[in-house]
Amino acid sequence: MKQISIQIADETARQIAWLAEYWGYAPQRHNTAVIERTINTIYMLEVGYEEYRGRLQEMGVDLSSKNKEQL
């Protein structure tokens, strides 16, 4: 694990606290957990889908529109 120091705006702090409560994290010391989950989610949305499709294609899965419902 790598420690980094960042400065966040008050609004970002409010959003992190809201997400911590929403996701059920403890009210104290939740910043790292929220940031990790947020990065993982955004990564999957932005990059993961294309990586997943690439891996499926490498495995020979037919990704044509007629078979997308099966995925």
Beta strands, then each sheet from edge to edge (+ up, - down):
end
